[in-house]
Structure formats: C-alpha cells, structure tokens
C-alpha cells in the first residue's frame, strides 16, 4: 500500500478579508484520510475566527458537521461574517 492510498486532497477557499490575510483565495491541502474540517481549522489556526462568526461551508453546505471526515476533492469554504452598510 503506497503513501497515496492514505492521503486525500481538499481545496480551501477563502473570502473577504480572510483571503487577504491568508495571502490567497484558494489553497489545495493534502490530508490523511479521515481528517475533518476541524483538523484544517486547527492546522491553520482559524479557531479564534470561528468563535467570532466565521462560517464554514463543506461542499457547498453551510453549517455542515466540522467533525465529519472529508472526502477526496472536498471544498471547504471559509466565509467571514458579513457586516451591513
């Protein structure tokens, strides 16, 4: 069994000020099979932003379970809180 059998690739999408602070709008990340969106949030130190209103969409579903295992080619979008104006 090769190393590729245990890895998945997911795409992280960033919007608004978060894209600016990350320096890019899209990152492709290799993860171990069974990893969750929460693992990504921890790895990229986004937990404080989650606590202040950052929303996460997994494969287009806002509010999806952050602890559920991601699939190969999943897209995880990080949506900053929208301020009115």
C-alpha positions as CSV (number, residue, x, y, z in Angstrom):
1,X,0.0,0.0,0.0
2,X,1.6,3.3,-1.1
3,X,1.5,6.6,0.7
4,X,-1.1,7.9,-1.8
5,X,-3.6,5.4,-0.5
6,X,-3.8,7.2,2.8
7,X,-4.0,10.8,1.6
8,X,-6.8,12.9,0.2
9,X,-6.6,16.4,-1.3
10,X,-9.1,19.1,-0.4
11,X,-9.4,22.7,-1.5
12,X,-9.7,25.5,1.0
13,X,-11.4,28.6,-0.3
14,X,-11.1,32.0,1.5
15,X,-13.3,35.0,1.0
16,X,-13.2,38.7,2.0
17,X,-10.6,39.9,4.5
18,X,-9.6,36.3,5.3
19,X,-8.4,35.9,1.7
20,X,-6.2,39.0,2.1
21,X,-4.8,37.8,5.5
22,X,-4.1,34.3,4.1
23,X,-2.4,35.9,1.0
24,X,-4.5,33.8,-1.4
25,X,-8.1,32.8,-2.1
26,X,-7.5,29.1,-2.7
27,X,-5.2,26.5,-1.2
28,X,-5.0,22.8,-2.0
29,X,-4.1,20.7,1.0
30,X,-3.1,17.1,1.3
31,X,-4.6,15.4,4.4
32,X,-4.7,12.0,5.9
33,X,-7.8,10.1,5.1
34,X,-10.3,10.6,7.9
35,X,-9.3,14.2,8.5
36,X,-12.1,16.7,9.3
37,X,-12.6,20.4,8.6
38,X,-11.9,20.9,12.3
39,X,-8.4,19.5,11.7
40,X,-7.9,22.1,9.0
41,X,-9.2,24.8,11.2
42,X,-6.7,23.8,13.9
43,X,-3.8,23.4,11.5
44,X,-4.4,26.9,10.1
45,X,-5.1,28.4,13.5
46,X,-8.6,29.6,12.5
47,X,-10.4,28.7,15.7
48,X,-10.4,32.3,17.1
49,X,-12.1,33.4,13.8
50,X,-14.6,30.6,14.1
51,X,-15.5,31.9,17.6
52,X,-16.1,35.4,16.2
53,X,-18.5,34.5,13.4
54,X,-16.5,32.8,10.7
55,X,-18.8,30.3,8.8
56,X,-17.7,27.2,7.2
57,X,-19.2,25.5,4.1
58,X,-18.2,22.0,3.2
59,X,-19.0,21.1,-0.4
60,X,-21.5,24.0,-0.6
61,X,-23.3,23.2,2.7
62,X,-23.0,26.0,5.2
63,X,-23.1,24.7,8.8
64,X,-22.0,21.1,7.8
65,X,-20.6,19.0,10.6
66,X,-17.0,20.1,11.1
67,X,-16.0,16.8,12.7
68,X,-17.2,14.6,9.8
69,X,-14.4,13.1,7.7
70,X,-13.7,14.9,4.5
71,X,-13.7,13.2,1.1
72,X,-11.0,13.5,-1.6
73,X,-11.7,16.7,-3.6
74,X,-13.9,18.2,-0.9
75,X,-14.1,22.0,-0.9
76,X,-14.1,23.8,2.4
77,X,-15.1,27.5,2.1
78,X,-14.4,29.9,4.9
79,X,-16.9,32.7,4.9
80,X,-16.3,35.8,7.1
81,X,-19.2,37.4,8.9
82,X,-21.0,39.9,6.7
83,X,-21.3,43.4,8.0
84,X,-24.1,45.6,6.9
85,X,-23.6,49.0,5.5
